[in-house]
């Protein structure tokens, strides 16, 4: 038997939630079914409208990560130069940094208590 779960701020009834799920699914289906019946996926309708201009190639309109973060990289150029100098690519160096910073944090937490 499915019963309701009484909580401090109300109750939770699985049957009530199931009824709402079915209701919202039906509402969504009605909205979906009223869509434009003349739409065809394999036609010119799938192309974006660009005010009559031809669609440029994907390579020309692709936004690269270097374009997105250009302002940050330019503003923090000196900081990145230092980071690139200490970047060795050796996993042992990263482990030593991790252990060293962890030790300092642990020392500050234990020493501050």
C-alpha positions in Angstrom: 0.0 0.0 0.0 1.3 3.4 -0.9 0.7 6.0 1.8 1.7 9.6 2.3 4.9 10.6 4.1 4.3 13.3 6.7 7.1 15.7 7.1 7.6 18.9 9.2 6.4 21.1 6.4 3.7 19.1 4.7 3.4 15.7 3.2 4.6 13.8 0.2 2.2 11.5 -1.7 3.7 9.4 -4.5 0.2 9.0 -6.1 -0.3 12.8 -6.2 3.2 13.3 -7.8 2.4 10.6 -10.3 -0.9 12.3 -11.2 0.9 15.6 -11.7 3.6 13.9 -13.8 0.9 12.5 -16.1 -0.9 15.8 -16.2 2.2 17.8 -17.2 3.2 15.1 -19.7 -0.2 15.5 -21.4 0.0 19.3 -21.4 3.5 19.0 -23.0 2.2 16.6 -25.6 -0.7 18.9 -26.5 1.7 21.8 -26.9 4.0 19.6 -29.0 1.3 18.3 -31.2 0.0 21.8 -32.1 3.4 22.5 -33.8 3.7 23.6 -37.4 2.8 20.5 -39.5 4.5 22.0 -42.7 8.0 21.8 -41.0 10.3 19.4 -42.9 13.6 18.4 -41.3 15.3 17.5 -44.6 14.7 20.9 -46.3 16.1 24.4 -46.3 14.0 25.1 -43.2 16.7 23.7 -40.9 19.3 26.3 -42.0 19.6 29.5 -39.8 18.2 32.7 -41.2 21.1 35.1 -41.8 19.2 38.0 -43.6 19.7 36.4 -47.0 23.4 36.0 -46.6 25.2 32.7 -47.3 26.1 30.7 -44.3 29.8 30.9 -43.6 31.9 27.8 -43.2 32.2 26.4 -39.7 35.9 27.2 -39.5 35.2 30.9 -40.0 32.6 31.2 -37.3 34.1 28.8 -34.7 34.9 30.6 -31.4 38.2 29.2 -30.1 39.2 29.1 -26.4 42.0 31.5 -27.0 39.4 34.0 -28.3 37.1 33.6 -25.4 39.8 34.1 -22.7 41.9 36.6 -24.7 41.2 39.5 -22.2 42.1 37.4 -19.2 45.3 36.1 -20.8 46.3 39.6 -21.9 45.6 41.2 -18.5 47.4 38.4 -16.6 50.3 38.0 -19.1 53.1 38.4 -16.5 51.4 35.9 -14.1 51.1 33.3 -16.9 54.7 33.9 -17.9 55.8 32.9 -14.3 53.5 29.9 -14.3 54.9 28.7 -17.7 58.4 29.1 -16.3 57.8 26.8 -13.4 55.7 24.3 -15.4 57.9 21.3 -16.0 55.4 18.6 -17.1 56.9 16.2 -14.6 54.3 14.5 -12.3 56.8 14.3 -9.4 57.0 18.1 -9.3 53.3 18.4 -9.1 53.1 15.9 -6.3 55.8 17.8 -4.4 53.8 21.1 -4.9 50.6 19.3 -3.7 52.3 17.9 -0.6 54.1 21.2 0.1 50.9 23.4 -0.2 49.0 20.8 1.8 51.6 20.8 4.6 51.4 24.6 4.8 47.6 24.6 4.9 47.7 21.9 7.6 50.3 23.8 9.6 48.1 27.0 9.4 45.0 25.1 10.4 46.6 23.2 13.3 48.7 26.2 14.4 45.7 28.5 14.3 43.5 26.3 16.5 
